[in-house]
Amino acid sequence: MQDLFSLKGRTALITGGSRGIGKMIAEGFIAHGARVYISSRKAAACEQSAKELSSNGGVCIPLPMDSSTVDGAKALAAAYQSREPKLDILVNNAGAAWLAPLEEFPEKGWDKVMDLNVKTPFFLTQALFGALSKAGTGDRPAKVINVASIDGLSVNPQETYSYQASKAGLIHLTRRMGVRMIRDHIAVSAIAPG
């Protein structure tokens, strides 16, 4: 069974990897032999999680960085590529939500969520396209996994307007990127927890 799910010899970068779903994904990848890099904007949390995830003999390297802007995404890509020549798996997991009534929903809540949940996955993937292309082959494509949400597929009762719109947008963006990137042996998919 271990061979069936082996990630031995592969590298992964997981945004939002210091807690929650990202940390669980990192733990699973490490358990199956991957060399994992995690990123989050809070340096202390990122470093502590990497230490914990490495404690059982696996390899987890922290890359603390705020990737919510295009410059931040490019900086994260550069930090990763200064350590590794290729990237087998990119998990775009970092995300934000904002809850406010329709009449009071602020532009800053809209922009923060849309930037991190939609813009960052696109521009980080773009910045890592070369590293992903180097890893992908016809027999074993590189992977981009976008963490969306069930809220991108249906309406929840909370007034999280930008969150729901961003996750629906990420699902459609995943489809568009997947159609293009498979030509370079990069498979793009999304998961929708919730």
C-alpha positions as CSV (number, residue, x, y, z in Angstrom):
1,M,0.0,0.0,0.0
2,Q,2.9,2.4,0.8
3,D,4.2,2.0,-2.8
4,L,0.8,2.8,-4.3
5,F,0.8,6.3,-2.6
6,S,4.5,6.9,-2.5
7,L,5.8,10.4,-2.9
8,K,9.4,9.5,-2.4
9,G,11.7,11.7,-4.3
10,R,9.1,14.4,-4.9
11,T,8.9,17.9,-3.6
12,A,5.9,19.9,-2.6
13,L,5.1,23.5,-1.7
14,I,2.0,24.1,0.4
15,T,0.7,27.7,1.1
16,G,-1.1,28.1,4.4
17,G,0.8,25.0,5.5
18,S,1.3,25.9,9.1
19,R,-2.3,25.0,10.3
20,G,-5.6,23.5,9.4
21,I,-6.0,21.8,6.0
22,G,-2.6,22.8,4.8
23,K,-0.9,21.3,7.7
24,M,-2.8,18.1,7.3
25,I,-1.9,17.9,3.7
26,A,1.8,18.5,4.6
27,E,1.6,15.7,7.2
28,G,0.2,13.3,4.7
29,F,2.7,14.2,2.0
30,I,5.6,13.8,4.5
31,A,4.3,10.4,5.7
32,H,4.5,9.2,2.1
33,G,8.0,10.4,1.5
34,A,7.8,13.9,0.0
35,R,10.2,16.7,0.8
36,V,7.7,19.4,1.9
37,Y,8.0,23.2,2.0
38,I,5.3,25.1,3.9
39,S,4.5,28.8,3.7
40,S,2.4,31.1,5.8
41,R,2.6,34.8,6.6
42,K,3.3,34.2,10.3
43,A,6.9,33.2,10.6
44,A,6.9,31.8,14.1
45,A,3.9,29.6,13.3
46,C,5.4,28.5,10.0
47,E,8.7,27.5,11.7
48,Q,7.0,25.8,14.6
49,S,4.8,23.7,12.3
50,A,7.8,22.7,10.1
51,K,9.6,21.6,13.2
52,E,6.7,19.5,14.4
53,L,6.1,18.0,10.9
54,S,9.8,17.1,10.7
55,S,9.9,15.4,14.1
56,N,9.1,11.9,12.9
57,G,12.0,11.8,10.4
58,G,10.4,13.6,7.5
59,V,11.6,16.7,5.8
60,C,9.5,19.9,6.2
61,I,11.1,23.3,5.5
62,P,9.5,26.6,6.4
63,L,9.3,29.5,3.9
64,P,7.4,32.2,5.9
65,M,6.1,34.8,3.5
66,D,3.0,36.8,2.8
67,S,2.0,35.7,-0.7
68,S,-1.2,37.8,-0.9
69,T,0.3,40.2,-3.5
70,V,1.8,39.5,-6.8
71,D,5.2,40.6,-5.5
72,G,4.7,38.3,-2.5
73,A,3.9,35.3,-4.7
74,K,7.0,36.0,-6.9
75,A,9.1,36.3,-3.7
76,L,7.8,32.9,-2.4
77,A,8.5,31.3,-5.8
78,A,12.0,32.7,-5.8
79,A,12.6,31.5,-2.3
80,Y,11.5,28.0,-3.2
81,Q,13.5,28.0,-6.5
82,S,16.7,29.1,-4.7
83,R,16.5,25.7,-2.9
84,E,15.0,23.3,-5.5
85,P,15.4,23.1,-9.3
86,K,11.9,21.7,-9.8
87,L,8.5,21.4,-8.1
88,D,6.4,18.2,-8.3
89,I,3.4,19.4,-6.3
90,L,2.0,22.9,-5.6
91,V,-0.9,23.2,-3.1
92,N,-2.5,26.6,-3.2
93,N,-4.2,26.4,0.2
94,A,-3.8,29.8,1.8
95,G,-7.1,31.5,2.1
96,A,-9.1,34.2,3.9
97,A,-12.8,34.9,4.6
98,W,-14.8,37.9,5.6
99,L,-18.2,38.0,7.2
100,A,-20.3,41.2,7.1
101,P,-23.9,42.1,6.3
102,L,-24.6,43.1,2.7
103,E,-25.3,46.8,3.7
104,E,-21.9,47.0,5.5
105,F,-19.6,44.8,3.5
106,P,-16.3,46.7,3.0
107,E,-14.1,47.0,0.0
108,K,-11.1,45.9,2.1
109,G,-13.0,42.7,3.0
110,W,-13.7,42.1,-0.7
111,D,-10.1,42.8,-1.8
112,K,-8.3,40.9,0.9
113,V,-10.3,37.7,0.2
114,M,-10.3,37.9,-3.6
115,D,-6.5,38.7,-3.6
116,L,-5.5,35.8,-1.5
117,N,-8.1,33.2,-2.6
118,V,-8.0,33.9,-6.4
119,K,-5.2,36.2,-7.4
120,T,-2.5,34.5,-5.4
121,P,-3.1,30.9,-6.7
122,F,-2.9,32.2,-10.3
123,F,0.3,34.3,-9.9
124,L,2.1,31.9,-7.6
125,T,1.4,29.1,-10.1
126,Q,2.6,31.4,-12.9
127,A,5.8,32.2,-11.0
128,L,6.4,28.5,-10.4
129,F,5.5,27.4,-14.0
130,G,9.1,26.7,-15.0
131,A,9.8,24.6,-11.9
132,L,6.6,22.6,-12.4
133,S,7.4,22.1,-16.1
134,K,10.8,20.7,-15.2
135,A,9.2,18.1,-12.9
136,G,6.3,17.0,-15.1
137,T,6.5,14.2,-17.6
138,G,3.9,12.5,-19.8
139,D,4.0,9.5,-17.4
140,R,4.1,11.5,-14.2
141,P,2.8,15.1,-14.5
142,A,3.5,17.7,-11.9
143,K,0.5,18.7,-9.9
144,V,-1.2,21.9,-8.9
145,I,-3.9,21.4,-6.3
146,N,-6.2,24.4,-5.5
147,V,-8.0,24.2,-2.2
148,A,-11.5,25.6,-3.0
149,S,-14.5,25.1,-0.8
150,I,-18.0,23.6,-0.9
151,D,-19.0,27.3,-0.6
152,G,-17.8,27.7,-4.2
153,L,-20.5,25.2,-5.3
154,S,-23.5,26.2,-3.2
155,V,-24.6,29.1,-1.0
156,N,-24.2,28.9,2.7
157,P,-26.3,30.9,5.2
158,Q,-23.5,33.3,6.3
159,E,-22.9,36.6,4.5
160,T,-19.4,35.8,3.3
161,Y,-19.9,37.4,-0.2
162,S,-16.3,37.6,-1.3
163,Y,-15.4,34.2,0.1
164,Q,-18.1,32.4,-1.8
165,A,-17.4,34.3,-5.0
166,S,-13.7,33.7,-4.6
167,K,-14.0,30.0,-4.1
168,A,-16.4,29.7,-7.1
169,G,-13.9,31.7,-9.1
170,L,-11.1,29.5,-8.0
171,I,-13.0,26.4,-9.2
172,H,-13.5,27.9,-12.6
173,L,-9.9,29.2,-12.7
174,T,-8.7,25.7,-12.0
175,R,-10.5,24.4,-15.0
176,R,-9.1,27.1,-17.3
177,M,-5.5,26.5,-16.0
178,G,-5.9,22.8,-16.3
179,V,-6.8,23.0,-19.9
180,R,-3.7,25.0,-20.7
181,M,-1.1,23.5,-18.3
182,I,-1.7,19.8,-19.2
183,R,0.2,20.6,-22.4
184,D,3.3,21.0,-20.3
185,H,2.6,17.9,-18.2
186,I,1.1,19.7,-15.3
187,A,-2.2,18.5,-14.0
188,V,-4.3,21.1,-12.2
189,S,-7.2,20.1,-9.9
190,A,-9.2,21.5,-7.1
191,I,-10.6,20.0,-3.9
192,A,-13.7,21.5,-2.2
193,P,-13.7,20.8,1.5
194,G,-16.7,21.6,3.7
